[in-house]
Amino acid sequence: MDRYFVLQGPCQTGKTTALETMAAELTAEGDVAALMFSCERARSAGDDVGRAEQLLLDSLREAADLSSWPEELLPPGPRPEAPAGARFSSALSEWCLRSPRRVVLFLDKVDALQGNSMVSILSQLRHGHNTRHMGRPFPASMVLCGLGNRTIAMGGAPEGSDAIVPFNVVAESLRLGDFTADEIAELYGQHTEATGQEFTKEAVERVFELTQGQPWLVNALACEVITKMRVSGSITGDHVEEAKERLIRARATHLDALAARLREPRVERVIAPIMAGTWPHTDTAFDDDVSYVHDLGLIRSTRDLKIANPIYREVLFRILGDRAERFVRADPHSFVLPDGRFDLPRLLEEFVVFWREHGEVLIRQDGYHEAACQIILMAFLHRLVNGGGQLDREYAAGTKRLDVLVRWPYTGPDGDRLVQREAMELKVWRAGENDPMPDGLAQLDRYLDRLTLRAGVLVIFDRRPEAPPWKERGGFEQAATPSGRQVTVLRV
């Protein structure tokens, strides 16, 4: 239909692969010359429009040369005589004039363009689109692909800039989303058809639970099991769990890239209140930060301030708690009871000692002060639990709590494989607030009910200025939830 589109999606969701495949399939049909090229190299040009145009045209020609097209389909080699600010659109017009086929162009990573260069390129494309009906040769269809479409929609200019020329020529802004559970099963089914190796239903369900369909994670878990772990038979949920741990420990490339983003101030402004369970700011600047973090794929949506998937939830706490974890000297093996179960009461006692020695120092470390208590306790738990068990975390902005489930496998007296489950809830008592214990008991009650457990732990961090000196804190008491479940309350 000769339309222009925007395609957006978080990092590592398959945008580039999809466009490369679509370009090849369209070109193979015979009446279209469809080409995808990356704008990544033009990032270095900054506001230098002429330099950005030159880098884009170089990338365009290189992509065409690598496509093995016949000479008549290639964009012209010599650059047309045109001033900076019109050079890119002039080159596209000359190519379309010479090409025996309709030209379709996919600009990948278009949001790599910066400042005036972005404004100029988008303005040229908009002008070319609008003058096609007057007979000007220009690409028949185009897709501009990037992390998000906000900058594209604003013509590339920052908000409030007089240079805004809205890029309002797109028929639709499309978002490449995550896989559904059925799509994961279909993808893994292709592997089964090709090799005969089966992913059990349990394995597929666990992959979806851990990844929520994030494409890179879906593929990375399968690759870890098949290629790195070299599992030869049917792939089970236990294999998936081990693959998850290996990916996180290895800080795979994609996860490492996310780690680097966590130190960006605008990312911290969104992620910290989510981890702390507090209500975030609601001004316009925060809304922009939320859109940015959503474009990165770290949260589910701009309205639902929750971390995108359980693997990301775990990665965030592990990365941010790395420094605190190095202070934990206790031997994880010493917390295993003679019958193989995990000694949670002793762990809580040891945490009191740890907090008295290191808590105030760690809480003053740079960044994420709002979620410091949660990060430190999670680092302590991870160091002592993850050698033989797993931690599941649930948190979201506005909930004022962090729910944690410890899962510890052990062998029962009859040789049966059993799993010990211990639920814990974290609350922070901040200045000007009432004692969070009543709400905490009610919230923990609902969490325990969902887990079908009869007892749990409520940890309350007292961060009020009038709180007792930290050396005097660390007391245990027993309480009951509204439904009568037994709760150990730890105040630190």
N, C-alpha and C positions, 0 to 999 in steps of 0.2 A: 504493500500500500504506500510505499515511498515515505514512510514515517521515520521520525527520529525518536530515540528512547534513551533513558538513563537506566543502567543496571547497577544496583548497589548490593553490598553484603559485607559481612565482617571478613577479617583476614582468614585465609586458608579455608574458604568454603567452596572453592572450585570455580570461581568466576572466570579466571584466565583459561582454564581447561575447557569450560563450556563454550567460551567465545572462539577459541582455536578450533574446536570441533565443528561448531556452527559455520565458521568461515570456510573450512575445508569442504563441508557438505554442500554449502550453497554454491561454491565455485565448481564443484564436481557436477552440478546440475546442468551447467553449460551456458547459461545466459547471464550470469552474474560473475563479476570479479570481486570476491569478498576477502578482505584482508584485515587481520588484527595486528596491531603494533602497540608497544608500550611507550607511555610518556615519561617513564621513570627517569631517563637520563636528563630530561629538561628541568628536573628539580634544581640542578646546580646553577641554572641561569638566573634564578631569582626574578628580579624585576626587569632584567635585560631582555626585552621582547625580541629583538633581532636574534640574539643568541638562542633563546628558547625555540624560535621558529626553525633555526638551522638544525638544532638537535632533533626536533620532531621530524623534520624532513629526512635527516640522515637515518633515523630509526625506521621511518616509513619505507625508505628505499631498501634498507637492509632486510626488513621483514619480507618485502616482495622478492628480493634476490634469493632468500632462503626458501621461498615457496616453490621454486622450480617452475615458475610460470613461463609460458612462451614470451618472446620479446615484445609482441604487440600488446600484451596485457600490463607490462611493467610501467610504473610511473616514470615520467621523463627524468633523465639524469641531470642535464643542465638546469640550474635554477632559473626560473623566469625572472626577468627584470621587474622588480617591484620593491617599494620601500618597506622598511620594517613596520610591522603592524598590518600589512596586507599580503605579505609574502606566502604565508601558509595557505590562505584561501586561494591565492592565485595559482599556486602549484597544484592544488586539488582541482581547480577548474581546468587547467591545462591537461591534467591526466584524464579527466572525464571527457574532454573534447576529443582526445586521441583514442581512447579505449573503445574497442568494438563491442564491449559489454557494459552494462550498467555497473557502476561502482558502489559497493557497500563497504563501509569503513567502521571498524571497531577500535575505539581508542581506550586501551586498558590503562589503569592507574592514572586517569586524567587528573585526579586530585593531587598528583605530585607537582603539578604546575603551581607556581607561586605568584601571589600579588598581581602586579600589572601584566605579567605574562599570561596568567589565567584569564584576566579580564579581556585581554586582546584576542586570545585564541577563541574564547567562547563568543566574543562579539563577531569575529570573522565567520565562525560557523553559523551563527544566527543570521548574519547578513546573506551568506551563501544560500542557506535554506530558504530565506524569504524571497530571493531573486530568481529561484529556479523557474517560477511560472512565467518570467519574462524572457526565458530562453537561455539563461546562463547555465553552462554545464557545471554540475556540482554533484557530489555523491547522492545517489537516490535514497539511500537509507543509512542511518548511522546509530551506533550505540556508544554512549559515553559511560565508562565503567569505573567505579571507584568504591571507597569505603562507604561514603554517604553522598546524598544528592543535595544537601543544604547549600554547600558552596556553589555547586553548579547552578542550582535554581536562582541564586543571587547574582549570577553572572561572574562569579569568582571574586567579588569584592567583599571585604569585611563588612559586618553589619554597621550601618550608619554612614558608610562611605558614599560620597557623591558620584562615584564611578559606577554604581550599580546599573547594569543593563540586564534585566531579568532574562534568563535563558528559558523563555516561555514557548519554545517551539517543539517541546517533546510531547509525543502523544500519550506516553505513560511512563511512570517511574516504577521500575520492577525491582523487587528485592529477592535475591537468591537466598532462600531460607535453609534451615537444617533438614536433615532426613527425618522422615516419619519412621515408626517402628517397622511398618511394612516395607518401606524402602530399604532399611538396613537388612531385613530378611532377604529381600530380592537381591541386593548387592552380594551378600554372603552366599546366597544360593548360586550365583554365577560362579563363585569359586568352587562350590561343591560340584557343579556340572562339569567344570574344567578338570578337576583333580580327583573327585570322589571323596574328598575330605569334608565331613559334615560339621556345621556349627549346630550344637544342640539348641533346642528352644530356650533353655535356661541361659545359655551363653548369649543369644541374641537379645533376650530381655535384659540381661545385665549390662550389655553394651549400651542399649538405649537408656537404661536408668542412669548410667555413669556419664554419658555424653549428651543426652537429650538431642541426639542426632547431629551434633557438630561434625561436619564431614571429615576434617582432618583427624579428629580423635577417633572417629569410627574406623577410618582406614589404618591409623597408627596402631590401634589395639590389635587389629587383625594381623598387621605386618609383624608386630612384636611377637605374637603367639606363633605364627607360621615360620617366619624367617629367623628371628633371634632366639626364641625358645625352642624352635624346631620340634614342635608337637606334631606327631605323625598320625595319631588316631583322631577320634572325634574331639572337638574343641568344646570344653565345658565352661560353666560359670567360674570355677576355680581358676582355670587358665586365664580367663579374662581379668580376674581380680589380681593375679600375679602380674599380668601384662601392665595393668594400670600402675602398680607400684613401681615397676621397672621404668616406665615412661617418666613418672614423676621424679624418681631418684636420678635418672640420667639427665633431667632438665632438657628434654628433647627440644629441637630448634624452635618450634612454635611456642612451647611453654616458656622457653627462655625469652622469646620476644615479648610475651605478655609480662614477664617479670620486669623487663626494662620499662614498660609502660607504667607500672605501679608507682614509680617515683615521680611521675609527672604531676604537678600540683592539681591540675583539673581532674585527673583520674582519682587522686587521693580524696578530693572534695566529695566525690560520689561514693567511692568504695568504703571509706572509713565509716560513715554513718550506717551503711548497710551491715558491715561487720559488727558494729557496736549495737545495732538495733535501735538507734536513735532516729528522731525525725530530722531529715535533712533540711537545708535552706530551700526556700521556694522562690527566690528572685530570678530574674531573667538570665543572669549569668549562670546560675546553677542549672537552669533548663538547657542552656547551650552545652554545659559540661555533661549533662545526662545524655544528650544526643550524641556527643562525641564518644562517650564510653560505650553507648549502645552500638555505634558504628564499629567500634573495635571488637564487638562481640562479647564483652565481659558481662553484660546484663541482658536479661531476657527481652525487656521492652522498656520504652521510656516511661511507661506508667507503672509497670510492675518492677519495683526496684529490688530485684533478686538476682544473685549471681547466676550466670547462664546455665551451669550444669555442675554436678557434684565434683567432677575432676577439677574444674576451675576453683570451686570452693576450697578444696583441699590444697591446691597449689598456692592460692593466695595466702593462706595461713602458714604454710610451710616456708614460703619465701620470706614473708614478713617476720616470722618467728625464728629465723635461722640464727640470729645473734643470740637471742634468749636461750635457744636450745644448747648452744655451746657452753652455757653456764651450768647445765645439769650434769652433775657428777655421779648421781646414783646409778647403781648397776641394775639394768632392766631385769636380769635373771633373778635378782633377789626378791622380786615381787611375785614370783610364781610359787604358789602354795604346794605342799607335798602332794595334794590330790590333782594338781595340774591347773587348778583355777587361778584367776588373777586376784591379788590381794588389794582390792580397791581402798578399804579403810586405811591401810598403811600408806598407800599412794597419797591420800589426802593429808595425812599427817606429815609426810615428807614435803608436800607442797607448801605447807605452812612454814616449815623451816626454810625452804628455798625462797619463799616470798619475803621473809624477814631479812634474809641475807642480801637478796639481789633485786627485790621488787621495785623499790624506789629508784634505783639506778637505771634499771631497764625501762621504766615507765617514762623517764626523761629523755630517752633516745630520740633521735631525729625522726619526725614523721609519724603519722597515724596515732597521735596521742589519744584521740577519741576512742580508739579500739584497743588501746595498749593492754588493758587488763585481759581482754579476751585473747589477744595474740600471745601473751606470756603464758597463760594457763594452757593454751593449745600447744605451745612449744614444749611445755613440760610433759603433757600427756603424750604427745607424739614420740618424744624421746623414750618414754618408758613403756608404751603400749605397742607401738608399731612393729617391734621386733617379732612379736608372736600373734598380735591381734590387729584389729582395724578400728579406726575412728570414723564415725559418720557425723557430719555437722549440718545443722540447719539454722540459717539466719537470714534476716531480711530487714530492711529499714522500717522503723516504726513499731517493731514488735517488742522492743526493749528487753530482748533476751537472746541467748544463744543456746540452742539445744544440742546436746552431744550424746551419742550412743557408742559405748565401748563394746565391741564384739570380740570375744576371746574363745577360740576353739580349744577343746581339751578332750581327753579320753575318759569316759566314765568307768565306774567299777566293773561293768560287764564288757568293757572293750568297745562300747558304742562311742561314735564320734558326736560330741555334744558342743554346744556354743553357749558360753556364759554371756549374758547381756546386762549391761549396767547403764542406766540413763542418768544424765546430769543436765542441770540447767544453770546458766550463768546470768546473774543480774548485777547491775552497777547502781549503787546508791549515790546519786549526784546531788550537788548543792541545791537547796530549795525544794527537794522532793521528799515525799513521805517514804517511810520504810517500805522497800519493795517486797518484803517477805510475803504479805498476804496475796498480792498478785502473782508472785513467783510460785507459791504453792498451788494456786488455781491453774496456772499455765502448765506447771509440771504435771498436775493431775491429768490434764487432757493429753499431754505427751505420753504419760505412762499408760493411759487407757488405750491409746492408739497402738502402743507397743505390747499391750497385754502384760505389763509388768506390775508387781505389787509394791515396789519400793524404788526410791530414787534418791538423788543428791541435789541439793540446792546450794550453790556457791554465791555469796553476796560480797562484792567488793565495795567497801565503804570509802568513797572518794570525797566526802564532804570535808570542808575546812575544819569543822568542829568535831570531826571523828576522833576517837581515842588515838593516842600515839600508836604508830604502826607496830611497835614492839609488843603492845598489849593486845593486839588483835590475833585472830586465829582460833577463836573458840568454836566448839562443836555443840550443837543442841539437837534434840529430837523433836520432830513435829509431825503433824498429819495433814494430808490434803483434805479438801472438802468431802471426798468420797471415802476417806479413812485409810488411804495408802500411807505407808510409813516413809518419812523423809529425814535424811540426815542433813542438817543445815550447817554450813561452814561459812563463818564471817571472817573476812580478811581485810 
